[in-house]
Amino acid sequence: MTETSKTHVILLSCGSFNPITKGHIHMFEKAREYLHQTGRFIVIGGIISPVHDSYGKPGLVSSQHRLTMCQLAVQSSDWIRVDPWECYQETWQTTCSVLEHHRDLMKRVTGCILSNVNTPSTTPVIGQPQNQTPPIYQDHNDMNHKPTAIKLWGKISENLGKICCVRPNMERFTFVDENANLGTTVRYEEIELRILLLCGSDLLESFCIPGLWKDSDMEVIVGDFGIVVVPRDGVDTERIMNHSSVLRKYKENIIVVKDATNHPMSIVSSTKSRLALQHGDGHVVDYLSQPVIDYILQSQLYINTSG
């Protein structure tokens, strides 16, 4: 398959990120590597969406701190960005609503139809450019101008950064810029674009807990969007999926990242990181990037057991 005939994917990860760990970043990297190896997908970007302060999890530090730590953790990445939309809402948002927000935002910014896993779009491009400006990538002979994944995500991310990454001084804010349009970039290649939820096996297991998730939300998350699971070592994802009727129903929409090696990052967690910080454990350098550690120490976060 050519690059443009593959399904282009944006990986979205929701969670507390309290704090963000090397394991979270490793999850993105492993998922992208595996999806590329299938030959069917090309990952053009990753989005980290920290949960709202009102989520109510014990020891959850403020979103201001969590957003800053996430930004520090991805500052050297050319494809993962941090999105504050979820934190800036008036109250906690469901995972389903976060996915739908980003789908709608991508539609507006790119001009693309974002397909879901059940009904892949056969006509992923709509409309015509809104002006007569030549497409950004218009030279068919010059490969340097071809809209590679990084170039495409760079253009999308540049516009999303202008839309999303600064909180204006107002009580209510719509994160969609009516004038933002990258249609000429995307329409030139006519790609198919999908947003997939990236998660660990712990979130997959939570789907099996009665009453924790609304069935309607699970139908949308797994049935319409699809998920990519990076399991912890030794976790039987097949057993988990068979334990839930919704997961069984949409089993084909669940991509489990297979890794023959036991990578140390697969056992890193925010809980372990907080405990290491509270006890002055030097192993914290194995769990968190140095900029994140520096920020935590400077802000005196997680030092007390209260979080």
C-alpha positions as CSV (number, residue, x, y, z in Angstrom):
1,M,0.0,0.0,0.0
2,T,1.2,3.5,-0.7
3,E,1.4,6.0,2.1
4,T,-1.7,7.9,1.0
5,S,-3.8,4.7,0.5
6,K,-3.2,3.7,4.1
7,T,-5.6,4.7,6.9
8,H,-4.1,7.8,8.6
9,V,-4.5,7.6,12.3
10,I,-4.5,10.0,15.2
11,L,-4.0,8.3,18.6
12,L,-5.9,9.9,21.5
13,S,-5.1,9.0,25.1
14,C,-7.3,10.1,28.0
15,G,-6.4,9.8,31.6
16,S,-5.2,11.5,34.8
17,F,-1.5,11.7,33.9
18,N,-0.9,12.2,37.6
19,P,2.0,12.5,36.7
20,I,2.7,11.6,33.1
21,T,5.4,8.8,33.0
22,K,7.8,7.4,30.6
23,G,5.4,4.5,30.3
24,H,2.7,6.8,28.8
25,I,5.1,8.0,26.1
26,H,6.3,4.4,25.5
27,M,2.7,3.4,25.0
28,F,2.4,5.9,22.1
29,E,5.7,4.9,20.6
30,K,4.9,1.1,20.7
31,A,1.4,1.7,19.3
32,R,2.7,3.7,16.4
33,E,5.4,1.2,15.7
34,Y,3.0,-1.7,15.7
35,L,0.4,0.1,13.5
36,H,3.0,0.9,11.0
37,Q,4.2,-2.7,11.0
38,T,0.7,-3.9,10.0
39,G,1.1,-2.1,6.7
40,R,-2.5,-0.8,6.9
41,F,-2.0,2.3,9.0
42,I,0.1,5.4,9.2
43,V,0.1,7.3,12.5
44,I,0.2,11.0,11.8
45,G,-0.2,12.3,15.4
46,G,-0.8,11.6,19.0
47,I,-2.9,13.6,21.5
48,I,-2.7,13.5,25.3
49,S,-5.9,14.7,27.0
50,P,-5.6,15.0,30.8
51,V,-8.8,14.6,32.8
52,H,-10.8,17.5,34.3
53,D,-10.1,18.4,38.0
54,S,-13.6,17.5,39.0
55,Y,-12.9,13.8,38.1
56,G,-12.5,13.4,41.8
57,K,-9.7,10.9,41.9
58,P,-7.8,11.0,45.3
59,G,-4.5,12.8,45.1
60,L,-5.2,14.3,41.7
61,V,-3.2,17.5,41.4
62,S,-4.6,20.5,39.5
63,S,-4.9,20.4,35.8
64,Q,-2.5,23.4,35.5
65,H,0.3,21.2,36.9
66,R,-0.7,18.1,35.0
67,L,-0.9,20.0,31.7
68,T,2.6,21.5,32.3
69,M,4.1,18.1,33.1
70,C,2.6,16.6,30.0
71,Q,3.9,19.4,27.9
72,L,7.4,18.9,29.4
73,A,7.2,15.2,28.7
74,V,6.5,15.6,25.0
75,Q,8.6,18.7,24.3
76,S,11.0,16.7,22.2
77,S,8.4,14.8,20.3
78,D,7.5,15.8,16.8
79,W,4.2,14.0,16.7
80,I,2.6,13.9,20.2
81,R,0.9,17.0,21.6
82,V,-1.0,17.9,24.7
83,D,-4.6,19.2,24.4
84,P,-6.2,21.2,27.2
85,W,-9.8,21.1,26.0
86,E,-10.9,18.5,28.5
87,C,-9.4,20.4,31.4
88,Y,-10.9,23.6,30.4
89,Q,-14.5,22.5,30.4
90,E,-16.9,23.4,33.2
91,T,-16.9,19.8,34.5
92,W,-15.7,16.3,33.9
93,Q,-16.2,14.9,30.4
94,T,-16.7,11.3,29.4
95,T,-14.2,9.6,27.2
96,C,-16.9,9.4,24.6
97,S,-17.4,13.1,24.5
98,V,-13.7,13.8,24.3
99,L,-13.4,11.5,21.3
100,E,-16.4,13.2,19.6
101,H,-14.9,16.6,20.3
102,H,-11.7,15.8,18.6
103,R,-13.5,14.1,15.7
104,D,-15.6,17.3,15.1
105,L,-12.5,19.5,15.5
106,M,-10.5,17.5,13.0
107,K,-13.4,17.7,10.6
108,R,-13.4,21.5,10.9
109,V,-9.7,22.0,10.7
110,T,-8.8,19.5,8.0
111,G,-12.0,19.5,5.9
112,C,-11.8,15.7,6.0
113,I,-14.6,13.2,6.7
114,L,-13.3,11.2,9.6
115,S,-14.4,7.6,9.1
116,N,-15.2,5.1,11.8
117,V,-14.2,1.5,11.9
118,N,-17.6,0.1,10.9
119,T,-18.2,2.3,7.9
120,P,-14.8,3.5,6.5
121,S,-15.3,6.5,4.3
122,T,-15.0,5.7,0.5
123,T,-15.1,9.5,-0.1
124,P,-12.9,10.9,2.7
125,V,-12.6,14.3,1.1
126,I,-15.5,16.8,0.8
127,G,-16.1,20.1,-0.9
128,Q,-13.6,22.3,-2.8
129,P,-11.0,24.6,-1.5
130,Q,-12.6,27.8,-0.1
131,N,-10.2,30.0,-2.1
132,Q,-8.2,29.8,-5.3
133,T,-4.8,29.5,-3.5
134,P,-2.8,26.7,-4.9
135,P,-2.5,23.6,-2.7
136,I,0.4,23.7,-0.3
137,Y,1.8,20.4,-1.8
138,Q,1.3,20.9,-5.5
139,D,4.4,19.6,-7.2
140,H,3.8,16.0,-8.2
141,N,7.4,15.5,-9.3
142,D,9.1,16.9,-6.2
143,M,9.1,14.3,-3.5
144,N,10.3,16.9,-0.9
145,H,6.9,18.6,-1.2
146,K,4.9,15.4,-0.8
147,P,2.6,15.6,2.3
148,T,4.2,13.0,4.5
149,A,2.7,12.1,7.8
150,I,4.9,14.5,9.7
151,K,4.3,17.4,7.3
152,L,0.5,16.7,7.5
153,W,0.4,16.5,11.3
154,G,2.7,19.5,11.5
155,K,0.2,21.6,9.5
156,I,-2.8,20.3,11.5
157,S,-1.0,20.6,14.8
158,E,0.1,24.2,14.0
159,N,-3.5,25.2,13.5
160,L,-4.8,23.2,16.5
161,G,-2.1,24.9,18.6
162,K,-3.5,28.2,17.7
163,I,-7.0,27.0,18.5
164,C,-6.4,24.9,21.5
165,C,-3.2,25.5,23.4
166,V,-3.8,28.9,24.9
167,R,-6.6,29.5,27.3
168,P,-8.2,32.9,26.7
169,N,-9.4,35.1,29.5
170,M,-13.1,34.3,29.2
171,E,-15.5,32.1,31.0
172,R,-16.7,30.1,28.0
173,F,-14.7,29.3,25.0
174,T,-15.3,27.4,21.8
175,F,-12.2,25.6,20.7
176,V,-13.1,25.6,17.0
177,D,-11.9,28.5,14.9
178,E,-14.4,29.0,12.2
179,N,-11.7,30.3,9.8
180,A,-9.3,27.4,10.4
181,N,-9.1,25.3,7.3
182,L,-6.4,23.0,6.0
183,G,-8.5,21.7,3.2
184,T,-6.1,22.4,0.4
185,T,-3.4,20.4,2.2
186,V,-5.5,17.3,2.9
187,R,-7.7,17.4,-0.2
188,Y,-4.6,17.2,-2.4
189,E,-3.9,13.7,-1.3
190,E,-7.5,12.6,-0.4
191,I,-6.6,10.6,2.7
192,E,-8.8,8.6,5.1
193,L,-8.4,9.8,8.7
194,R,-9.4,8.1,11.9
195,I,-9.1,8.9,15.6
196,L,-8.4,5.8,17.7
197,L,-8.5,5.7,21.5
198,L,-5.1,4.6,22.9
199,C,-5.2,2.8,26.2
200,G,-3.6,0.2,28.4
201,S,-5.1,-3.1,29.4
202,D,-6.3,-1.6,32.7
203,L,-8.8,0.5,30.8
204,L,-9.8,-2.4,28.7
205,E,-10.5,-4.4,31.9
206,S,-12.6,-1.5,33.2
207,F,-15.1,-2.1,30.3
208,C,-16.0,-5.3,32.0
209,I,-16.9,-3.8,35.4
210,P,-20.7,-3.6,35.6
211,G,-22.1,-0.1,35.8
212,L,-18.8,1.7,35.3
213,W,-19.4,2.5,31.7
214,K,-22.6,3.4,29.9
215,D,-23.4,0.8,27.2
216,S,-24.1,3.6,24.8
217,D,-20.7,5.2,25.4
218,M,-18.9,1.8,25.0
219,E,-20.8,1.3,21.7
220,V,-19.5,4.6,20.4
221,I,-15.9,4.2,21.7
222,V,-15.4,0.7,20.5
223,G,-17.9,0.5,17.7
224,D,-17.5,3.9,16.0
225,F,-14.0,4.9,16.9
226,G,-12.0,1.8,17.8
227,I,-9.2,1.3,20.3
228,V,-5.6,0.4,20.4
229,V,-4.5,-1.5,23.5
230,V,-0.9,-1.7,24.7
231,P,-1.2,-4.4,27.4
232,R,1.0,-4.8,30.4
233,D,3.2,-7.9,30.4
234,G,1.3,-11.1,31.0
235,V,-2.2,-9.6,30.7
236,D,-4.6,-11.9,28.8
237,T,-6.4,-9.4,26.6
238,E,-8.3,-12.2,24.8
239,R,-9.9,-13.2,28.1
240,I,-10.8,-9.6,28.9
241,M,-12.5,-9.1,25.5
242,N,-14.5,-12.3,25.9
243,H,-15.8,-11.1,29.2
244,S,-17.7,-8.2,27.8
245,S,-20.5,-8.5,25.3
246,V,-19.6,-5.1,23.7
247,L,-15.9,-6.0,23.4
248,R,-16.9,-9.3,21.8
249,K,-19.3,-7.6,19.5
250,Y,-16.6,-5.2,18.2
251,K,-13.6,-7.4,18.6
252,E,-12.4,-6.5,15.1
253,N,-12.2,-2.9,16.1
254,I,-9.8,-3.6,18.9
255,I,-6.1,-3.6,18.0
256,V,-3.9,-5.3,20.5
257,V,-0.2,-4.3,20.3
258,K,1.8,-7.5,20.4
259,D,5.4,-7.3,21.7
260,A,7.5,-10.4,22.1
261,T,9.9,-8.6,24.5
262,N,9.2,-7.6,28.0
263,H,9.9,-3.9,28.0
264,P,10.6,-2.3,31.4
265,M,8.4,0.7,30.5
266,S,5.3,-1.6,30.4
267,I,5.3,-1.8,34.2
268,V,5.8,1.9,34.9
269,S,2.8,3.6,36.4
270,S,1.8,7.0,37.9
271,T,1.1,5.2,41.2
272,K,4.6,3.8,41.3
273,S,6.0,7.2,40.4
274,R,4.1,9.0,43.2
275,L,5.2,6.4,45.8
276,A,8.8,6.7,44.6
277,L,8.6,10.5,45.0
278,Q,7.0,10.2,48.5
279,H,9.8,7.8,49.7
280,G,12.7,9.6,48.0
281,D,13.3,6.5,45.9
282,G,16.0,7.1,43.3
283,H,14.2,4.8,40.9
284,V,11.9,7.7,40.1
285,V,14.4,8.6,37.3
286,D,13.4,5.3,35.6
287,Y,9.7,6.3,35.7
288,L,9.7,10.0,34.9
289,S,11.6,12.2,32.5
290,Q,14.0,14.7,34.1
291,P,12.1,17.8,33.1
292,V,9.0,16.3,34.8
293,I,11.0,15.4,37.9
294,D,12.4,18.9,38.1
295,Y,9.0,20.5,37.8
296,I,7.6,18.2,40.5
297,L,10.3,19.1,42.9
298,Q,10.1,22.8,42.1
299,S,6.3,22.7,42.7
300,Q,6.5,20.3,45.7
301,L,4.0,17.9,44.1
302,Y,3.4,14.4,45.4
303,I,5.9,14.8,48.2
304,N,3.2,14.4,50.9
305,T,1.0,11.3,50.9
306,S,-2.0,13.6,50.2
307,G,-0.7,14.0,46.7
